[in-house]
Amino acid sequence: GLVDVLFKGDGRFLAGTFVSDAIDRTSIGARAATGCQFMRAHQAPDAPDQVSFWQIITLSEVVSPTTVVDVLAVSGNNVLFGHGTGTGITSWRQVAMLEGGAFTGGISAPNMRGDTLVTVGDGTGGMAKGDVDGAGFNGNNLNIKSWNGIGFQNSEDLAIRAYISTRLGVIAAAENLQAGSAIFNKNGDVYGDIWGGGSGPGWLSAFVASKPARQYITMVGVYQNDKTKPFMLHDDGSGVFLATTDMLSGYVQSIRFGAVEHGNLYRSPGFADQLGYVITGVENGDSNDTPDRIQRRLLQLKVNGQWYTVGA
């Protein structure tokens, strides 16, 4: 009758829902194989654990002990899917709560979103929403959090050849750092347009090598204690004597020409010998045997700040 259908399970609707310690301890899979769709389990041999009381809902229609059995088990905030046969549930998979729960398996999703923070490990590292939509040490719309550093790992050989130390403020690369076409190499050399000498980019080492070798002063003194003979020694052992102020007063500081003066040669006396002048040009306009014109300029020297005519 109706009583048997509801309470004895002949109709397979409420079978096993009544409280019975003995039935609670019987196999969940075995009871599901009889058609029991709602049951309670406690210390059953195929229960998720041997401590909790579990409310079980059979998800598949079963008719024999060899039929595949899928059940849903609930105890407090714990929700698990069970899979097995009429001889027992052989595997359980926990359904994590969306808030405060822990996922023990992998998660695959086309998109994931966190409102303020996505963490990894113990929760201290991850990606966090920034307060300012800018770019700087104290103003970003996205911050990557890490105590010691962030490594960029190659998926093929698992080697880390570039990392950022958030604690020390260091950006490091195993080979070089690049910005546009410029390169800072691991050996300290620098490559860029500024070192190419106007002919395209080049290496700093090549730029320095193309410059004349420099000598460094290793000693400054006076020769044989004579203050009129100061000298310097270079790192290659060569020496240079220095001019004193008295010596400089008699040196030629500069040289210049005066204005050009023109004179005729053909049927003309030309220029007589005169101190201070030098011939700077001779013209022969018709290219015959006799030059036509001649030019000269006064030659002057600057000594101790004064200009003097040569030979005067």
Protein Blocks (a to p, Z undefined) as FASTA:
>chain_A
ZZlmmmnomnommgokaccfklmmpcfklmmmnopabdcdehiakbfblkbccddddfbd
cfbfkbccdddddehjbccdddddfkbcfbdcddddfehpacfbdcddfbdcdfkbcceh
jopaccdddfbdcddfklcfbdcddfkbccdddfklopafbdcdfknopacdfkbccehj
bccdfkopacdfklnnonapadfklmmmmpccddddfbdcdehhiaklgcdddfkopacd
dddfklmmmpcfbdcddddddddfbhpebjaddehiacfbdcdfkopabdfbdcdddddd
deehiacdehZZ
